[in-house]
């Protein structure tokens, strides 16, 4: 297996194809990258900008350049010595575009279709009558027929289809209908003959009988646990991994799979490439040891690299300020429980009802006392709400799974559950076996808790709890305010020991905020008093601009967003705030949007930007913290690129990036600018280079320099910065020791990193103990540093951090 030294993530779509990726490949080689890491490449819905809505896993996507385009990319990578890592989506497929041949066949033939077993459909669901419930209509079916919107007609190829506005559905071969003259009653009767029922879209959560990706009706889950389905969905991917350029796979959402461990084992046996899993770990959770993967995609590292830079003393001040601003005392744990509870009842009720039916059968099989459906639903939801991780992994189980499950049962009574029933269900799942009703119960429960947690935490609670939004990141815990340097070292050493080839990331296509927005916001923890004064002043401006009727929680988020992403245009802020408010589901939501509230929110967003006094005040505050934020960004990058693992750079993030959540973070990247700036680095003196940190208009040359420098070292010296190379924390002493992090890499400390954890002000009274047997050159400024105890000042004549290369070692 070939482990990449580094990866560079590219979002492929119709406007950035395989040929575009091939065109920038020489730049990436010059940067020091060893492997392209591309978003999903299998055929997806026409116009898809992300590729996670696969329609045909047997073809390479035409919009992205098709098989020929991928061949050209591989050829270019082969010429340049670049590898390719492909993002794959085993959990679900698009079923709304009408372009998925497997789904269309199931709609045509129902349970008799050869592809019926590919999808996780509950044919026996009450009220379904052996048909697929397809929630797509805007109103009652009878009304839609009467209006002429829902009808039978011939398509361009002369085939009779069901037409509903711009959507069409196949017709059963057993159906005969007079397209021209059918009455409304005849149309209704013919629709009843179809293997599917077109239902009102709002009924999706309640009646839908196929498992989905989260609560998205257009993405149906697939059953890769079936060997035939695995083979059909993975044949092309497996074939691609036989190409020498394709050296790795990133697996999307493995927590949606019935048995992730078995899936990864089968995938690893079929491919023998580097595999990483998009597994979101809680702070005290570890990746299941039995998974045949190299590690996670790096959200655990992302949150550690930020938390270690946050000043813990600010927690009480920032908490008090937030509570005063919103007029309540939000508790993150309570918000999570409420959000998960709501998600189960509002977004995933059909999945909960199915789970209750499975539980009833498992209880009966075990000879346990039965329970009615309502009691089962209440108890199972309470257990899911109380579970403190995304999911467990029975029957095999991961470390601590049984304890977590029983703990969830113990707290279920707080949600009006039957504690005795909860305990019995927990015992059944903890001792479950494959092929038995208890195993089915465990599998269904686990496939329910994962989307419940995602919808409750990432997509709701992270937008409701806005105390300090730098912490509200995928895989993070906003109630964990900071991390000490010692704890960071301990977590890094454990990751290096257990998962040395795991991915390290600081930004992805899914992060809520860019790495540089989070870094800038983290400066607020060092200046809580100044932040409080600014917030107080801006609140008066909000009143003046007519924003008092808005949710103060939304306003507090808006203020942090302006500071974190400034300068920013009104349209970007408005789009972000609408999404944030809908995700929070307090005053508006995706399913029940409040246009009046959203107009008020966007009006305030643009008013704050366009108001001269507010704009000047925000700009002034950002001027005060910009440099400190940039230093934190550089520390974050040094921890990633010099740390043990496989570091990924998200497209464009080698320069300053102040993007927000998608789609903002998927905007086009100016690679011509990056190519030009990279070429210009050679002519810049250290003094000139590092002075740009204080230049408001600087695009990020220091970040580009640091990225290039460390990526090139990783490429040329994998034995020094590779995941298996030793990671050695260095002793830091003195009054400011808590504001510095230092570590060595390599068996002989060939590379040493000394970086500030506090930047406003920077630490001045600290001593770092280097090994005594040698000397190092600071790559940031060329200075020579001897071993032994050295004051922090010795490491930063012009640069805020130091990257030391041992003399006599190649760097």
N, C-alpha and C positions, 0 to 999 in steps of 0.2 A: 504494500500500500504506500502510495506517494503522498506525504503530508505537505500541503503548501506552506511556504514560509510566510505568505501574506495573501490576502485577497482584496479585490476592489469590486464593490457591488455596483452593477449597472441595471437600471430599469429599462427593459426593452419594450417597445411598442411600435406602432406604425410610423411614428415620427422619429424613432431612434431604433434602427434595425440592426441586424447582424453586420451589415456592411458599415454602418456608423460605428459599431463597436470595433470592427477591424481597423477602421481609419484612426481611431485614437489609441490603438494598441501600442504603437511605438512610443507615444507619450507616457503610457503607463509603465513601460519597460524602463524608460529614462527616470521615472519617478522612483523605481525600485520594486514595483509590484511584481509578484511571481505568478499570480493566478487571477483571471477574470471570474467573477461570481455573478451569474446572470439570473434575472427573474425568470419565472416559468416560461418555457419555450414550446410547450405542446399546444396544439390547436385550441384556441380559446374563442369566446364569443366575438363576433366581428366588432371591431372598434374597441376592444378591451384595452385599457391602459395599464393593466397590471398582470394579467395572465393567470390569475387564480381561479378563473371561471372556465376551466377546460371543457371543451365540447367533444373532442376526439383525441384520445391519448395515443392513437396510432399514427398521428401525423405531426410534423413540425409546423408551427403557426405560419400561415401565409402572410399575415400583416407584418410579421417581423423578418420576413425574407425567405421563409420556407426552407426545405431541405437543402436547396442549392446555396442559399445565403449562409446557412449554418456550415456547410462544407467550406465556403470561402473563409468564414471566421476561423474555423479549425486550421485551415491551411496557413492563414496569417499567424495564428498563435504558434503553430509548429515552427514556422520560420524564425519567430522571435523568442522561442523558448518559454512561452506562457502556457500555463495550464488553464482549464476551465472547470468551474464548479457550477452545477445546475440546480436550481430550486425546483423541487417537485411537490405535487399536491395529491397525496394519496387518499385524503379524507372525503373529498366531495367533487362534484362536477356541476357545470351549469345545466339547468333544465328549463330555462325561460326563453332562450333565444330562438328555439325551434331548430337549432343547428346540431343538436346532439343526436346522432343516429340511434344510439342505444335507447335513450329515453323516448324518442319518437316511436321506436318499435314497441316499447312497453305500453305507451299510450294507445297504440294500435291494437295490440294483442293481449294486453293485461297480463295476468299471472302466467299465461301460456307463452309469453314471449321468451325467447332464448336469453334475453338480457334481464329478465325480471329479477334474477338472483344477484345481479350486480348492484342493485339499489336496496337500501334498508327500508323496505316498505312493510307496513303492518296491514296485510290484506284482511285480517280478521278484526280490525278495529270496529267498535260499535258505531253504527250509523254509516259506515263506508260501504257495506254490502259487497265486499270483494272488489271495490273499485279504488282508484287513486283519487284523493281529494286534491284538486288543483285550485288554490285560492288566487283568483286573477280578476274577477268581475268587479266592476265599480258599484254594483247594486244587486238587487234581487234578480235571480235568473229570469223569472217571468217578465219583469220590467225590462230587462235587457233584450229579451226576445221581442217584446212588444214594440220597443223603440227601433228595432231593425239592426241594432248594434251586434247582437248575437244571432248568427245565421249560418246556414250552409251555403257554400258557393264553390265554383270550380276555380282552381288556381291557374297560373299561367301554363301549366303542363297538362291541363284538362283533368286533374285529379280533384275529387270532391273533398273539401276540407271544412272544418268548423272555423268560421271567421269571427273574430272579436276585435274590432278596431284594426290595429296594425299587427295583431297576433293571429296565427293560424294553428290549428290542431288537427292531427290526422283523424281519419274516420275508420271505424272497424270495418273489415271486409264483409261482415254480416249485415251491415246497415244498408238499407235502400231508402233513399229520400229523393223527392222531386224538388230539386234545387229552386226551380222557377216558381212553383205553385204551392209549395208546402204551407199549410196553415200554421199559426203559432202553436197550436196543440200538437200538430205533427212534428214540428221542430223540437218541441219539448220532449215528445216521446222518442224521437230519434236520438236526442242527446242522452236520454236515460239508457239507451242501448250501448253507449260507449263504455270502455273499460275505465273511464275516468269521469269525475264529476267536476264541472267548473263551478266553483263556489265564490261567494263574495270575499274580497281580499282580506277584510278585517277578521274573517273567520279562520284565517290561516293558523294562528297560534292555538286555537281551541280545537279545530277539527282535522287539521292536516295529519296524514297518516304515513308520511315518510320522514325519516330523520333528516335534519338539515344541518348546515354549518351555522351554528348559533341559531338566530331566529330569521335567517334569510331564506325566504321561500324559493328563490331562484337557484339555490345551491343545495342539491340533494346529496346526502352522504352515500358513500359506496362501501361495499363489503369486501375490503381487501383481505379479510381473514379467510375468505374462500380462495383456495389455491387457483381455481380457474379465473376468478376475478383478478387476483393478483397478477397472474400471467398476462391477462388481456390488457390490464392497465399499465403494466410495467415492461412489456416486451420491447418497446422502442427505447425506453430509457436504458434498459439493460444492454441493448445493442449499442447505444451511444457510448456507454462506459467502456466498451472494448476499444474505443479510439484512444490512442495514447495521450491526446490532449485533454480528454475528460477525466479528471482525477478525483472528483468529489461530487457529493450530493448534499443539498440542504433539504431536510424533510419538514414540510409545513404542517403545523398543528397535529403532532402525533397523539396528543391527548384526546382527539376525537376518535381514534381507532379503538376497536374492541380489545385488542391485545397488542399493545405497542412492542413489547419484548419479542413476541413471536414474529411480528412484522419486521423489526430491525434485523433479527437473525436471518430471516429469509432474504431480505434485501442485501445484507452483507455477503451472504453465500453466493448470491447471484451476480454481484458486482465487484467485490474486493476493491472498493475505493474508499476514500476518506468520507465519512458520513457524520453530519452534525444535525442535531434535533432542535427544532424550535420549541423547546420545553421551558416553560416559565416556572422558576423555582421560587418558593418563599424563602425568607432569610435563613431559616434553620433547616431547610430541606436540601437533600442531596439527590443527584441524579441516580435512578435505580442502577445498581452495580451490574445487573445482568443484561443491560442493553448493549447491543453490538454497534455502538457509536463511538465517535471520538470525543463527544461532549455536547454541550448546548451551543446555541448560536450567540451566546454572550450577554444576555440581559442581566445575568447575575453580576458579571464584571462591571457592566455599565453603571449599575446602581452603587456598587462599591467605590468605583472611581470618582463618583460625585460625592457620596456621603463622607468620604475621608477628607474632603476639602471644605466641609461645612463646619463653622464654629459652633460648638455645642452650647456655649453660654447664651446664645441669642434665642434659644427655644422659648423661654418663658416670655420674653418681650414680644416676639413675633406672634406667639399664641394669644397673649392678652390683646394685642392690636387687632388681630383677626376677629376675636370674639367681640370686641367693642364695635368693630366696623359692621359686622353682620347682625349684632344684637342678640346673639345666642351663644351657646357653648357647644359647638359641634364636636362629636366624638367619632373618630374615624371608624372604629370597630362597629359602633352602632349604625353608622351610615352604611357600611358594607352589608351588615345583616339586613337592614331595611331594603337595600337595593337588590340583594340576592332574593329576598322574599318576594319583592315585586316582580322581578324577572321570572321567577318560577310561576307566578300566578297570571301575569299579563303577557309574557313573551313566549313561555314554554309550557303552557298548560297541557297541550296534547302529549308532549313527552312525559310530563308528570303522570298523566292518566295512564299512559302505556306502562310506565314503571310500576304503578300501583297494581295493574293487572298481573304483571310478571311477579310481583311480590306475593300476591294472593296465591298464585300457583306454587311458589316456592314454600310458603308456609304450609299449604296443604300437603305437599310432598313430604315435608319434614314432620308431619303429624302435629304441627303447632296449632294453637288456637287461632281460628280465622278472625279477620277484621273486615269491616265494610270499606268500600272504596274511598269514602270521604276521610275516614280515619287513617287509612293507609296513605293517602295523598298528603294529609296534614303532617303525618309523622315522617314520611320520606323527605318532604320539603324541609322540615325542621332540621333533619339530620344533614341534608345537603347545605343548608344555610350555616350550620354549625361547624362544618368541615373547614379546617384552616389551611387546606391546600387545594389546588385545582382538582385533583382526583387521587384515588388510590389505584393499586395495580393487582388486585386479586384476580384469579386464584393464586398466582405466584407471589404477589405482594412485594413491596419494597420496604426498606428499613422504616420501622415506625408506623406502618400502615394500619395494623390492627389497633394500636393504641390511639391513632388519630380517629379511626372509625368509632371506637367505643367512647372516646371523648365527645365526638359529635352526638352520639346517642345520649350521653349524660346531660348535655346542655339543651337537648331538644324540647324538654318540658317548658322551657322559657317561651316557646312558640306554640304552646297549647297542644303539644304532641303527647301521645301515650308513651310514657317512659319505659314501661314494660315491653310494649311492642317495639320500640326503638332498640332496646337492648337485644331482643330476639332477632331482629333484622340484622343488627350489627354482627351478632354471632354467626348467623347464617352466611353472611358475606365473607367474614373473616375465615371461615372454615369451608368456603365454597370449593367446588370441583368442576372442572371442565365437563360439559356434556350433561350436567344435572341442572335442575331448576335453580338451585342455589348459585351455580355459575352464571346462569342467565341473569339472575337478579344482580349479582355483583357487576357484570358487564354493563347492564343497562343503567345501573346507578352511577357507575363511573362515567359513562358517556353522557349522563345528565348533569353531573356536578361540574364537569369541565366547562361547557358553555354557560352554565348558570353563573359560575365564578367570573368568567370573562365578561359577561354582560353586566354582572353586578358590580365588579370591581373596576376593570379597565374602562368600560364603556358607560359607567354611571358614577360610582363613588369618586373616581378620579376627577370628575367634573363638579362634584358637590362639595368636596372638602378642599378648600382653596387656601388653607393657612399659608403654605409656602410651596408653590406649584413646581418649583425646581425638582421636588421629590416625587411628583405625580407622574411617574414613568413606568412603562411596562415592566413588570417583574419587581417593582419597587413597593415599599411600604411607607407611605407619607407619615405614619406615626413614629417611624424610626428616623430620628432627626439627623443623626450624624454617626460617624464611625471613626474610632481612634486609629492612629497609624499602626499600633500593635495589632489591633483586630484586622486591619486591612492586610497586614503581612501574613497573619495566621490564615486568613481565608485564601490568600494568593498561594501560599505554600501548600495548602490542602488541595487546591485546584491543580497545582503543578504536579503534585504527587498522584492524584487520582485520575485526572483528565488532562494530561499534558498537551494534547492536541486539540483541545476545545477552542472554539472561536471566541475572540475578544472583540467587542464592538462598543462604540460610543454613539452611533446613530444608525437607524435603519429606516426603511420605508414605512414602518409602523410606529416609530417613536412619536410621543406627543409633542415634543419640542426638540429642536436640534441640539447637538452637543454644546454649541456656543451660546445658545439662549440659556440653557441650564447653567452653564458656567458663569455667565454674567449674573443671573439671578442669585447664584450662590453667594455672591459678594454681599447681598443684603444681610446675610448672617453675620458679617463683620461690621456692618454699619446699621444696626437695627434702629438706633435713635434717629439717624438721618432719614431712613425710610419712613419712620413714623411721622416725622415732621412733614415730609412731602405728601404722605397720604392724607394727613389732616388738611393741608392746603388744597389738595386736589378735590377733596370731598366738598369743599365750599364751591369750587368751580363746577362740580357735577350738579349741585343744587342750582347754581346760576344758569346752567345749560339745560335744565329741565329733566334731570335724570333721577329725581328722588322716587319716582314711582316704580323703578326697576328693582329687581331682586338684588340686595346689597352683595350677595355672594357672587353674582355675575359681575357686578361692578368691581369688586376686589380682584377677581380674575382678570378683568379688562386692564386694570392698572398695572398688574404684574406683567401682562402680555405686552403692553406698550413699552415698558422699561426693558423687558428682555429682548424684544425684537426691533427696537428703535434704531434707525429710522424705518418706518413701515408705511405703506400706502393704506388709505382708508378701505379699499376694496378687499385687501387681504385680511385686515382686522375684522371687517364686517362678516366675511365668510367664516372666519374662525369662531367668532362669537355666536353666530347662529348655530354652528355645529356643536359648540360647547354647551349652549343652553338646551339644545335638543337632547344631547347625550345626558345631561343632568336630569332632565325629565321633571323639573320642578315647576316651571311656568310654561313650557312648550316641549314638544317631543317630535320624533320622526313620524309617529303614527297619528298624533293629534296635535298638529302644529297650531300655534296661536299667532296668526299673522300680525295682529295689532301689537302684541308684546315684542315680536321680533323686529318690527319697524321701529319701535321705541329704542330697542337695544342697538340696532345698527345706526340709528340717528345719533345716539350719544357717542358711539364709537367714532363716527366721522367728525362729530362736533369737537371732541377732545383733540383730534388730530389737526383739525382746521382752525381751532381757536388759537389766536396768536399767543396769548398769555400762557395757556396750557402747553402748547407746543414748545414754547421757549423754556418753560419750567422742566418739562420732561427731558428735552434736549440737554439742558444744563446738568440735570442729575445724571443722565447717561454719560455725559462728558466726564463727570467726576468718578464714575465707576468703570468706564470702558476698559481702561488699561488693566485694572485689577482683574476684570473678567477675562481678558485675553490671556493673562498670565495663568489663570486657572485652566483655561482651555489648553494651554501648552503643557501644563502639568498632567492633565487628563490624557493628552496624546502621548506623552512620554511614558506614562504608566501602561498604556495599551501597547505601544509599539516596542517597548523594551521589556514587557512582561512575558511570562511563560504562557504559551498558547499560540493561536493563529490569529493575528490581528486583521480586522477588516476595516477598510475605509469606504464609507458610503459615498456614492457619486458626488463629486464636487466638494467634499468636506475637507480637502487638503487646503482650502482657503477658508476664511471666516464664513460661516453659514448661519444666518438668523432665521431659519425656516420654522414654521409651526407644523401642526399635524397635517396629515394628508387631506386634500391634495396639494397643500402648499409645499410640502417637502418633496414633491415629485415634479417640480418645474424643470424646464430645460437647463442644462449646465453649459456654460460657455467654456468649452475645452480649448478654444483658440487662445483665450486669455490665460488659461493655466499653462498652456504650452509656452507662451511668450514669457510669462513670469518665471517659469522653471529655468528657461534658458538664461534669464537675466541674473540668476543667483550667483553665478560664478564671478561676476564682476563686482559684487557688493562686498564691502569691507564689513567685518563684524560690527563695528560701531554704527555704520549706516544701517545695516540689517536690523539690529536690535532696537534702534531708535524708532523704527516704524511702529512699534507697539503703541506709541503715544500719538500716532498720526490717525486722526479720525477717519480719513479717507483711504487708509491702507487696506488693500483687499485681503491681506493675510500672508505676506511673504515670510514672516517668521514661522508660521504654522506650516507653510509649504516647505521651508528649509528643514524644519525638524522632521516632518514626514519623510521627505526625501532621504535625509541623513540616516535615520533609523531603519527605513525600509531597505536601503542599500546595504547596511550592516547586516540585517537579517538575511538578505539574499547571499551575501558573500561569506557570512560566518554563521551558518545555521547551528553549528555546534556551540555557539556562544549565546545566541538569542532564541534558539529553538525551545520548544516546550519542555524537552527533557533536560535541558541545560540547567545547572543549579541556579536557584534564586536565593540570595543571601541578604536578609535585612542587615543594614549597618546601624551601629549604635549612634544615637543622636542625644546629646546632653545639653544642659543649659536652660535658662528661663524660657527661651522660645523653642524648645525642642518639640513641642506639640505642633508647631507650625511648619515642620520640615519632614520630608520623607526621603529616605536614602536606601538604596539597595544595589547589590552587585549581581552581575550575571556572568556565568561561565565558571569553569573549574578553578580558574586563577583570577577571578574578578577582572576579566578582560574588558568588560563594560561596566561602568558605574553611573548611576543616575542619582543626582541630588536635586530635589525640586521643592519649591515652597507649597505648603498646603494653605497658607494664609497669604494674602497679597494686598491687604488693605488695613493696616500697613504690613509690609513684608517683614518676616522675622530677621532680626539682626544679632541676637545674642544666643547663638547655638554653636555647638561643636560636633563635627562628624568624624567618626573614627574609621579611616581608611585602613586597609591592610598595610602592614609596615614594610612589606618586601617588594618595593618597586615605586614607579612613578607613572603618572598618567598625563595625557594631553587632553585638555578641555576642547572638544570639537566645536563648542559654541564660540570660542574666541581665540583658540590656539595657545592658551596659557599652559605652562607645565606645573603640575601639582605633585608634590612628593607624598609618599604614604605616611601614615600615622594620624594623630589628631590634628584636625584643621578647622579653623573658624569658618562660619558660613560665608563670610566675606571673601574668602579665598576662592570661592567657587563662582563668583558672579561679578566680574569686573564690568562687563557691559550687558550680559544676559541675565535674566532672572532665574535661570536654572542651568544646570551643568550636565553635559553628557561626556563622561570621561572614557578615553580609550587607553588601555595599558600600553605603555611604550614597549615596542618589540612585537606587539600583536597586530595583525592586519585589521584595519578598520576603514 
